[in-house]
Amino acid sequence: MSRPVKTPASALFRLRYFSLGAAALVVGVAVVAMQSTAQEARTIPPPAVDKAGEATSEVAVLAGGCFWGVQGVFQHLKGVTNAVSGYAGGDKSTANYRAVTTGRTGHAESVQVTFDPRQITYGRILQVFYSVAHDPTQLNRQGPDTGTQYRSAVFPEGAEQERIGKAYVAQLDQAKVFHAAIVTKSEAGAFYAAEDYHQDFLTRNPTHPYIVVHDLPKLRDLKRLFPDLYRTEPVLVSSARPSN
C-alpha cells in the first residue's frame, strides 16, 4: 500500500475549497489511511547543558519534516515571539516549494523560531523539538513524507547553540531515551522564509486531512507533556506583519 504524501501547493488549494461534506469524507479516509504514520511523542529529560540568555531575543532554526506542524508547535510555546516556515541548507535561488519538493536542492523544510531567552532557553526549545515536534531517529523521513527535504537537522546560530545542541544529543543517546540513536545533524546554512500560503497553515486549516492526522496530535502532546510551556493562543506570522 502506497503511503500518502503531503498535498502539493496546486492541489492543496482545491482540497481546501471542497464542500464540507466532501471534506469530512476526505478527512475520514485520510485518518484510516495515515493513522499508522502518526508520530509518538515521549517524555524526555531537559538538557543538562543549557544557558539562560541575557539578550531579549534569540533565533533557532530547526528542521523536522513538514514545516506546517513544526511551526504550529512552536507557535503555541510560551516565550516564542515568532515562528516562520521556510527552507535552510541550500541556495537562495532554489528556496521555493516547487524546487525543494524535488529533494535535490539541499534545502530542508525548516522553521525559524524567534524566542525570548529570558523566558525559555535554547535547550528547552530543543527539548520540545525532540519530544513533540518530530521523531529525531528518522533521518530523511517524518510521517508519510520522505526525502532529504524532510530530514532532521538543526542550524545553530553560533557556537553556544552548537555546544548546547551537541551535548543534548549525547545526553539523550546515552540515556537511551529513544528506541534508536538520534540522527539529527548540525548543519550550516541560511534560512529563507517560505511562501505566504505555507505560513500559519495549521491555524488557518485545522480540518485539512494532513493537519488532522499528523499535526493536531502534536499540539495535544505539547499541552500534555509541557503544560507549563503551552500557550492556547498561537503567535502568528500574519499578526507580526504590518497591514497595508
Backbone bond lengths (Angstrom), bond angles and torsions (degrees), N, CA, C in turn:
res aa  C-N    CA-C-N  psi(-1)  N-CA   C-N-CA  omega(-1)  CA-C   N-CA-C  phi
1 M - - - 1.468 - - 1.514 109.62 -
2 S 1.306 116.78 124.87 1.455 120.16 -177.82 1.521 110.20 -73.06
3 R 1.327 115.10 147.34 1.455 119.98 -179.71 1.518 110.07 -86.42
4 P 1.345 118.00 137.21 1.460 119.84 176.43 1.508 110.32 -68.84
5 V 1.297 117.02 148.98 1.453 121.36 179.13 1.512 109.43 -116.59
6 K 1.304 115.46 165.92 1.455 120.34 -179.42 1.523 109.87 -62.54
7 T 1.300 117.09 136.97 1.454 121.60 -176.60 1.519 110.89 -63.83
8 P 1.349 118.83 127.07 1.465 120.85 176.10 1.516 110.70 -61.15
9 A 1.326 116.01 161.38 1.466 120.46 -174.14 1.518 112.15 -57.15
10 S 1.347 118.42 -42.82 1.457 120.57 -176.66 1.520 112.02 -64.12
11 A 1.349 116.45 -44.30 1.459 120.27 -179.91 1.516 111.53 -75.16
12 L 1.318 116.02 -27.16 1.459 121.65 -177.32 1.520 111.28 -57.63
13 F 1.334 116.81 -43.07 1.445 119.64 -177.29 1.528 111.18 -70.54
14 R 1.326 117.65 -34.28 1.456 119.80 176.97 1.515 109.96 -63.16
15 L 1.324 116.55 -42.30 1.457 121.27 179.92 1.521 110.91 -62.07
16 R 1.327 116.48 -38.93 1.447 120.70 -175.64 1.525 112.02 -64.49
17 Y 1.339 117.22 -27.76 1.454 119.75 -175.34 1.525 113.40 -101.61
18 F 1.340 116.99 17.34 1.457 120.74 170.82 1.527 109.47 -61.36
19 S 1.322 116.08 159.14 1.457 119.75 171.83 1.518 109.01 -66.42
20 L 1.315 117.03 159.84 1.460 120.31 -178.48 1.517 111.02 -60.28
21 G 1.333 117.26 -38.12 1.455 118.97 -179.84 1.505 112.12 -65.21
22 A 1.330 117.38 -45.09 1.460 121.06 179.33 1.516 110.86 -66.01
23 A 1.340 116.33 -39.30 1.463 119.90 179.96 1.523 110.62 -63.12
24 A 1.336 116.63 -40.87 1.465 119.97 179.10 1.522 110.90 -62.51
25 L 1.344 116.16 -39.03 1.460 119.56 178.67 1.515 110.95 -65.27
26 V 1.342 116.53 -41.55 1.458 120.59 179.08 1.517 110.46 -62.14
27 V 1.336 116.60 -42.63 1.460 120.52 179.29 1.520 110.26 -60.54
28 G 1.332 116.55 -44.42 1.457 119.46 -179.36 1.504 112.57 -61.88
29 V 1.332 116.99 -44.03 1.464 121.00 178.41 1.524 110.49 -64.31
30 A 1.336 116.13 -42.32 1.460 120.10 -178.13 1.517 111.33 -63.87
31 V 1.320 117.20 -38.67 1.459 120.71 -179.52 1.521 110.27 -61.68
32 V 1.317 116.50 -44.44 1.458 120.19 179.49 1.524 110.94 -65.51
33 A 1.337 115.61 -42.95 1.454 120.09 -174.30 1.512 113.57 -72.80
34 M 1.352 117.19 -32.03 1.461 119.61 -170.90 1.516 114.07 -111.37
35 Q 1.313 117.93 1.73 1.464 120.54 -174.19 1.529 112.18 -56.08
36 S 1.325 117.45 -39.10 1.464 120.99 -174.85 1.514 112.88 -67.87
37 T 1.365 117.59 -14.33 1.462 119.64 -178.19 1.520 112.80 -95.79
38 A 1.319 118.30 -0.41 1.455 120.55 -178.14 1.526 110.73 -64.17
39 Q 1.301 115.79 139.88 1.450 121.25 -177.98 1.523 110.77 -75.57
40 E 1.317 115.30 145.60 1.461 120.72 177.43 1.524 109.17 -102.54
41 A 1.323 116.74 111.38 1.462 120.89 177.85 1.521 109.15 -75.34
42 R 1.323 115.89 155.84 1.465 118.74 179.75 1.524 110.32 -148.38
43 T 1.317 114.86 157.60 1.455 121.28 176.36 1.520 109.34 -77.60
44 I 1.306 117.39 128.96 1.460 121.59 177.41 1.526 108.46 -131.70
45 P 1.328 117.59 152.68 1.470 119.59 -178.48 1.522 111.64 -69.99
46 P 1.326 116.98 154.37 1.469 119.92 175.33 1.523 109.81 -69.85
47 P 1.316 118.08 161.43 1.470 120.21 -178.88 1.521 112.25 -66.57
48 A 1.317 115.47 136.07 1.458 120.48 176.81 1.523 110.50 -74.30
49 V 1.327 116.01 -30.45 1.465 122.01 177.40 1.517 107.97 -106.09
50 D 1.318 116.42 116.33 1.456 120.93 -177.76 1.514 107.70 -156.99
51 K 1.318 115.71 170.47 1.455 119.35 179.94 1.512 109.66 -154.66
52 A 1.311 115.83 127.05 1.463 120.44 175.40 1.521 108.48 -74.72
53 G 1.313 115.85 130.29 1.455 119.55 -176.95 1.513 113.54 -75.52
54 E 1.314 115.83 153.63 1.459 121.64 176.24 1.522 110.96 -97.45
55 A 1.340 116.13 -19.47 1.459 120.50 179.27 1.527 109.54 -77.85
56 T 1.311 115.93 169.27 1.464 120.12 179.02 1.517 111.89 -91.96
57 S 1.343 117.15 -13.40 1.459 120.16 -178.06 1.522 110.58 -148.84
58 E 1.323 115.64 141.23 1.462 122.44 178.69 1.526 107.58 -144.54
59 V 1.325 115.65 158.04 1.463 120.98 -177.27 1.520 110.04 -123.43
60 A 1.331 116.06 138.43 1.462 123.29 172.48 1.524 107.97 -126.09
61 V 1.324 116.57 135.24 1.465 121.36 177.49 1.522 108.13 -115.58
62 L 1.336 116.16 121.05 1.458 122.32 -171.82 1.523 110.36 -130.72
63 A 1.321 116.32 140.31 1.464 121.80 177.04 1.523 108.29 -122.55
64 G 1.342 115.62 122.95 1.459 119.61 -178.21 1.514 112.18 -150.54
65 G 1.347 116.20 54.46 1.449 119.61 -178.62 1.516 111.70 89.79
66 C 1.304 116.77 -155.31 1.462 121.77 -178.62 1.521 110.75 -55.23
67 F 1.320 115.99 127.80 1.464 118.59 -175.18 1.521 114.12 -72.25
68 W 1.320 118.79 -14.74 1.458 120.04 178.90 1.531 111.89 -56.32
69 G 1.327 115.62 -51.32 1.460 120.20 -176.87 1.509 113.25 -73.88
70 V 1.339 117.16 -38.82 1.468 120.49 179.75 1.527 109.45 -63.15
71 Q 1.323 116.51 -44.22 1.456 119.78 176.69 1.524 110.63 -60.33
72 G 1.331 116.22 -45.26 1.457 120.20 -178.69 1.507 113.14 -59.47
73 V 1.330 117.03 -40.07 1.462 120.90 179.14 1.523 110.42 -61.46
74 F 1.328 117.07 -50.65 1.458 119.48 -175.28 1.521 112.92 -73.80
75 Q 1.311 117.48 -21.85 1.460 119.37 174.16 1.524 111.87 -68.56
76 H 1.319 116.44 -19.72 1.467 121.10 179.04 1.536 111.73 -101.39
77 L 1.311 117.96 17.49 1.464 121.78 -177.30 1.527 110.64 -105.41
78 K 1.326 116.11 126.78 1.463 120.53 178.04 1.531 110.19 -60.81
79 G 1.306 115.73 140.94 1.459 120.66 -179.77 1.515 112.97 93.61
80 V 1.325 117.25 -16.63 1.465 121.56 177.32 1.522 108.82 -84.87
81 T 1.324 116.58 129.68 1.460 121.16 -178.81 1.525 112.87 -103.65
82 N 1.329 116.76 -15.52 1.458 120.72 175.73 1.524 108.83 -166.58
83 A 1.319 116.53 149.71 1.462 122.30 175.31 1.519 107.15 -144.79
84 V 1.324 116.02 117.86 1.458 121.97 -172.85 1.521 110.14 -118.22
85 S 1.318 117.16 129.48 1.459 121.45 175.06 1.527 109.32 -76.36
86 G 1.343 116.08 144.27 1.460 118.90 -179.48 1.503 112.79 -173.95
87 Y 1.316 114.79 -156.63 1.463 121.66 -175.67 1.529 109.37 -133.01
88 A 1.340 116.81 142.29 1.457 121.58 179.09 1.515 109.35 -145.87
89 G 1.321 115.96 146.50 1.459 120.94 176.72 1.510 114.71 109.81
90 G 1.329 117.00 -9.48 1.459 120.92 -178.98 1.516 111.32 -128.40
91 D 1.337 115.64 -167.45 1.455 121.18 -178.44 1.531 111.98 -83.82
92 K 1.314 115.14 157.54 1.454 120.75 178.15 1.522 111.59 -60.91
93 S 1.329 116.37 -34.75 1.464 120.59 -175.98 1.520 113.12 -65.47
94 T 1.327 117.47 -22.17 1.468 120.59 -179.03 1.527 112.09 -111.44
95 A 1.320 116.85 14.01 1.464 120.35 -178.75 1.521 110.30 -83.81
96 N 1.322 115.17 66.33 1.461 121.32 176.10 1.515 108.13 -145.96
97 Y 1.325 116.39 154.60 1.467 121.33 -170.79 1.519 112.49 -60.94
98 R 1.333 117.46 -42.49 1.463 119.91 -178.20 1.527 111.39 -60.28
99 A 1.324 116.86 -42.26 1.458 120.41 -179.22 1.528 111.57 -73.61
100 V 1.322 116.67 -43.46 1.467 120.29 -175.23 1.524 111.53 -64.27
101 T 1.333 117.61 -33.78 1.461 119.88 -178.75 1.525 113.08 -66.22
102 T 1.321 118.16 -13.76 1.471 119.66 176.40 1.520 111.31 -72.94
103 G 1.335 117.18 -20.80 1.455 120.88 -178.38 1.514 113.69 77.73
104 R 1.338 117.32 12.10 1.468 120.06 -175.79 1.527 113.06 -116.48
105 T 1.319 117.99 12.10 1.470 120.17 -176.03 1.525 113.84 -96.60
106 G 1.326 117.69 -14.42 1.460 120.61 -173.03 1.508 113.05 86.84
107 H 1.327 116.64 -11.54 1.459 120.64 179.64 1.531 111.19 -77.66
108 A 1.311 114.81 152.46 1.459 122.62 167.66 1.520 107.61 -120.02
109 E 1.325 116.84 141.08 1.462 119.40 171.76 1.525 107.00 -61.44
110 S 1.309 116.61 123.34 1.463 121.86 -170.69 1.518 110.81 -135.01
111 V 1.321 114.67 168.40 1.467 120.77 175.65 1.521 108.23 -132.71
112 Q 1.315 115.07 128.31 1.459 121.47 175.82 1.524 107.81 -93.37
113 V 1.331 115.50 112.58 1.459 121.91 -176.46 1.522 109.19 -102.85
114 T 1.318 116.84 118.16 1.456 121.40 174.96 1.526 107.71 -100.39
115 F 1.330 116.43 128.61 1.459 119.72 -174.47 1.518 111.15 -142.57
116 D 1.321 114.54 162.41 1.456 122.24 177.61 1.528 107.71 -96.00
117 P 1.333 118.63 107.06 1.468 120.63 -175.98 1.522 114.10 -66.43
118 R 1.307 117.05 -9.46 1.461 119.69 174.63 1.527 110.58 -78.55
119 Q 1.342 116.30 -20.11 1.458 121.07 179.99 1.531 112.56 -103.50
120 I 1.318 116.69 -34.64 1.451 121.09 179.39 1.528 108.55 -147.29
121 T 1.314 116.58 133.36 1.461 120.52 -176.09 1.524 111.27 -85.81
122 Y 1.317 115.28 165.69 1.462 120.81 176.09 1.525 110.26 -62.36
123 G 1.327 116.09 -37.10 1.464 119.64 178.43 1.518 112.71 -61.98
124 R 1.316 116.36 -39.30 1.472 120.12 178.36 1.528 111.06 -70.39
125 I 1.338 116.38 -33.49 1.464 120.07 173.36 1.529 109.17 -58.45
126 L 1.331 116.40 -44.96 1.463 120.63 179.40 1.523 111.62 -66.99
127 Q 1.317 117.58 -34.62 1.464 120.31 178.35 1.532 110.56 -60.17
128 V 1.319 116.75 -45.04 1.465 120.75 177.49 1.523 110.70 -66.80
129 F 1.311 116.69 -39.26 1.466 122.02 179.38 1.526 111.24 -58.95
130 Y 1.320 117.11 -47.02 1.463 121.13 -177.94 1.528 112.71 -78.11
131 S 1.307 116.85 -29.97 1.458 120.52 -175.17 1.518 113.35 -84.35
132 V 1.333 116.81 -45.35 1.471 121.85 -169.07 1.526 113.48 -116.25
133 A 1.331 117.06 -42.44 1.464 120.37 -168.32 1.513 114.23 -70.83
134 H 1.351 117.93 -28.99 1.465 120.02 -179.48 1.522 109.58 -166.47
135 D 1.328 115.71 176.77 1.466 122.48 177.69 1.527 108.61 -101.59
136 P 1.340 118.39 107.45 1.467 120.92 -175.11 1.523 114.36 -75.02
137 T 1.327 117.95 -0.54 1.475 120.01 176.62 1.523 111.25 -93.26
138 Q 1.337 117.82 -2.83 1.461 122.51 177.49 1.527 108.32 -99.56
139 L 1.318 117.46 122.53 1.460 120.40 -174.06 1.524 112.51 -78.79
140 N 1.315 116.98 -65.90 1.460 121.54 -177.17 1.517 111.62 -116.22
141 R 1.325 114.81 41.30 1.451 119.60 179.21 1.522 110.23 -159.86
142 Q 1.320 115.44 140.58 1.459 121.98 169.88 1.522 107.09 -141.18
143 G 1.323 117.22 121.92 1.451 120.59 -178.16 1.514 110.33 58.29
144 P 1.334 117.48 -129.72 1.460 120.46 -178.28 1.521 113.48 -85.01
145 D 1.351 117.67 -3.66 1.459 121.34 -174.51 1.517 111.54 -94.35
146 T 1.319 117.19 129.09 1.450 121.54 -179.76 1.524 110.56 -126.01
147 G 1.326 116.01 151.35 1.453 121.57 -179.61 1.513 110.67 129.09
148 T 1.321 115.89 159.51 1.463 120.21 -178.20 1.520 112.23 -63.47
149 Q 1.326 117.13 -23.19 1.473 119.97 179.21 1.520 112.16 -70.66
150 Y 1.333 116.68 -10.12 1.468 121.36 178.13 1.529 111.15 -111.30
151 R 1.309 117.03 20.82 1.466 120.93 -176.48 1.524 111.58 -70.51
152 S 1.322 114.43 162.55 1.465 121.88 176.12 1.519 108.15 -92.13
153 A 1.332 116.59 119.69 1.463 119.94 -177.13 1.520 110.84 -156.93
154 V 1.322 114.70 155.18 1.467 121.19 170.92 1.526 107.50 -124.37
155 F 1.317 115.67 147.48 1.460 122.02 -179.57 1.532 107.60 -120.81
156 P 1.346 117.12 85.93 1.466 120.74 -172.89 1.530 112.89 -59.98
157 E 1.315 114.29 140.17 1.459 121.64 175.04 1.523 107.31 -98.12
158 G 1.320 116.80 74.75 1.453 120.54 178.44 1.514 113.55 107.45
159 A 1.343 114.74 168.90 1.465 122.01 -174.79 1.526 112.70 -66.22
160 E 1.329 117.61 -33.80 1.461 120.57 -177.62 1.525 110.92 -66.45
161 Q 1.316 117.25 -44.58 1.462 119.67 176.97 1.525 110.85 -63.34
162 E 1.317 116.98 -40.12 1.462 119.83 179.43 1.531 110.61 -63.40
163 R 1.329 117.46 -40.94 1.462 121.75 179.54 1.523 110.85 -63.38
164 I 1.322 116.85 -46.15 1.463 121.41 -179.80 1.523 110.39 -64.86
165 G 1.327 116.37 -42.96 1.454 120.44 -178.27 1.509 113.26 -63.98
166 K 1.315 117.84 -45.82 1.468 121.19 -179.48 1.528 111.07 -66.88
167 A 1.324 117.24 -39.19 1.460 120.54 178.66 1.529 110.98 -64.62
168 Y 1.316 116.56 -36.25 1.470 120.23 -178.40 1.526 111.27 -70.41
169 V 1.316 117.01 -41.58 1.463 120.14 177.37 1.527 109.96 -61.65
170 A 1.324 116.95 -43.69 1.466 120.54 178.23 1.528 110.95 -62.10
171 Q 1.326 116.37 -40.02 1.471 121.16 179.01 1.521 111.17 -62.79
172 L 1.329 117.19 -46.93 1.461 121.20 -177.94 1.523 111.43 -67.99
173 D 1.326 116.73 -39.32 1.468 119.73 178.12 1.524 111.11 -65.02
174 Q 1.311 116.24 -42.57 1.468 120.25 -179.74 1.522 110.79 -64.07
175 A 1.323 117.03 -36.20 1.465 121.35 179.73 1.530 112.17 -79.64
176 K 1.342 116.52 -7.59 1.476 122.15 -179.66 1.533 110.78 53.20
177 V 1.315 114.46 48.63 1.462 121.12 179.51 1.526 110.79 -66.87
178 F 1.327 116.24 -37.02 1.456 121.30 -178.60 1.522 110.65 -104.50
179 H 1.333 115.62 164.92 1.462 120.55 -177.71 1.523 111.76 -73.48
180 A 1.338 116.86 -13.30 1.463 122.30 179.48 1.519 108.49 -145.05
181 A 1.325 115.80 169.47 1.459 120.08 -178.91 1.523 111.11 -67.82
182 I 1.315 116.02 149.49 1.459 121.88 176.22 1.530 108.85 -71.96
183 V 1.322 116.63 131.08 1.462 120.98 -177.37 1.526 112.10 -107.25
184 T 1.315 117.56 3.05 1.463 122.06 -178.86 1.528 110.46 -58.27
185 K 1.320 116.17 127.86 1.454 121.78 -179.80 1.524 111.11 -100.97
186 S 1.323 114.98 145.93 1.456 121.27 173.05 1.525 107.08 -93.19
187 E 1.319 116.81 118.92 1.461 121.20 -173.49 1.522 111.12 -126.25
188 A 1.336 114.70 164.17 1.454 121.70 174.05 1.523 108.21 -109.75
189 G 1.306 116.29 148.01 1.457 119.57 178.22 1.505 111.54 158.86
190 A 1.319 115.27 147.13 1.462 120.42 178.90 1.521 110.24 -75.54
191 F 1.331 115.46 155.56 1.458 122.04 177.77 1.522 109.18 -103.89
192 Y 1.346 115.67 137.35 1.457 121.91 177.67 1.524 108.43 -127.20
193 A 1.312 117.41 127.80 1.460 121.72 -178.53 1.529 110.62 -63.88
194 A 1.326 115.45 143.04 1.463 121.36 177.96 1.523 110.91 -79.30
195 E 1.302 115.07 173.42 1.454 122.50 179.37 1.525 111.00 -59.10
196 D 1.329 115.71 154.11 1.461 120.97 -176.53 1.520 112.66 -57.26
197 Y 1.345 117.44 -35.16 1.464 118.31 -175.32 1.522 112.76 -70.30
198 H 1.330 117.69 -11.35 1.471 120.34 175.31 1.537 112.58 -89.97
199 Q 1.318 117.23 -17.67 1.465 120.26 -175.80 1.527 111.03 -75.58
200 D 1.334 115.51 138.72 1.477 122.23 178.94 1.526 111.36 57.58
201 F 1.330 116.85 28.50 1.466 120.07 -171.95 1.522 112.28 -62.19
202 L 1.305 117.26 -41.95 1.467 119.85 -179.07 1.529 110.77 -61.37
203 T 1.308 117.06 -45.74 1.470 120.60 -178.59 1.523 111.55 -66.13
204 R 1.318 116.77 -38.85 1.462 120.39 -176.27 1.530 112.89 -80.10
205 N 1.335 117.29 -20.24 1.466 120.79 -174.90 1.529 111.80 -133.08
206 P 1.330 117.85 59.04 1.470 120.26 -174.53 1.525 113.96 -67.62
207 T 1.350 118.76 -14.92 1.463 120.48 179.71 1.527 112.32 -102.97
208 H 1.322 117.68 2.31 1.468 120.40 176.29 1.532 107.98 -60.09
209 P 1.334 118.75 132.35 1.472 120.95 -176.51 1.522 114.22 -51.52
210 Y 1.326 117.13 -43.41 1.464 119.74 -179.95 1.527 110.78 -62.20
211 I 1.312 116.23 -42.92 1.462 121.39 -179.70 1.524 110.51 -64.72
212 V 1.329 116.76 -44.79 1.470 121.47 -178.43 1.524 110.97 -59.05
213 V 1.326 116.50 -45.20 1.466 120.71 -173.55 1.524 112.54 -80.65
214 H 1.326 117.19 -42.98 1.465 119.61 -169.69 1.521 115.68 -104.39
215 D 1.310 118.08 -26.82 1.456 119.12 -169.94 1.525 115.39 -110.67
216 L 1.310 118.64 -37.62 1.463 118.72 176.72 1.534 111.84 -61.24
217 P 1.341 119.23 -35.55 1.474 118.12 174.78 1.526 112.90 -60.30
218 K 1.331 117.35 -29.91 1.459 119.74 178.39 1.528 110.80 -65.85
219 L 1.325 116.37 -38.45 1.467 118.98 177.84 1.518 110.81 -66.38
220 R 1.326 116.32 -39.79 1.463 119.06 177.32 1.526 110.82 -63.96
221 D 1.331 116.83 -39.09 1.463 120.61 177.95 1.522 111.45 -67.49
222 L 1.316 116.79 -38.05 1.469 120.20 177.64 1.523 110.40 -61.04
223 K 1.313 116.62 -44.92 1.465 120.73 179.76 1.516 111.29 -66.21
224 R 1.330 116.29 -36.33 1.467 120.88 -177.64 1.533 111.79 -75.26
225 L 1.314 117.68 -43.91 1.461 121.45 -174.52 1.530 113.45 -87.99
226 F 1.327 116.65 -26.18 1.466 120.53 -177.81 1.535 110.37 -130.86
227 P 1.327 117.53 60.53 1.471 119.49 -177.47 1.518 112.78 -61.40
228 D 1.336 117.47 -26.71 1.459 120.65 -179.78 1.523 112.21 -76.08
229 L 1.330 116.89 -17.64 1.457 120.97 -178.22 1.525 113.15 -106.62
230 Y 1.314 116.83 -13.41 1.468 120.49 -174.43 1.519 111.84 -75.34
231 R 1.321 115.95 134.39 1.457 121.90 174.06 1.525 108.15 -117.68
232 T 1.314 117.06 135.46 1.459 121.63 -176.49 1.518 111.87 -69.12
233 E 1.317 116.92 -46.21 1.458 121.35 -178.97 1.530 109.77 -91.27
234 P 1.328 117.49 123.10 1.467 119.62 -178.10 1.530 112.08 -74.69
235 V 1.322 116.38 153.68 1.448 120.60 171.38 1.532 106.06 -90.74
236 L 1.317 116.70 120.94 1.458 121.64 -170.49 1.521 112.72 -105.89
237 V 1.324 115.36 147.13 1.458 121.26 175.92 1.523 109.81 -62.30
238 S 1.320 116.09 -41.00 1.464 120.61 -178.64 1.525 112.33 -61.56
239 S 1.329 116.41 -30.79 1.463 120.43 -179.26 1.520 111.55 -74.30
240 A 1.350 115.82 -25.21 1.455 120.29 -177.28 1.519 112.20 -84.19
241 R 1.327 116.67 -13.76 1.463 119.48 -177.76 1.521 110.56 -89.09
242 P 1.339 116.85 140.02 1.465 120.05 178.26 1.518 110.36 -68.10
243 S 1.308 115.76 142.69 1.461 119.76 177.98 1.533 110.22 -78.22
244 N 1.324 115.52 148.75 1.487 119.83 -178.65 1.536 110.35 -86.64
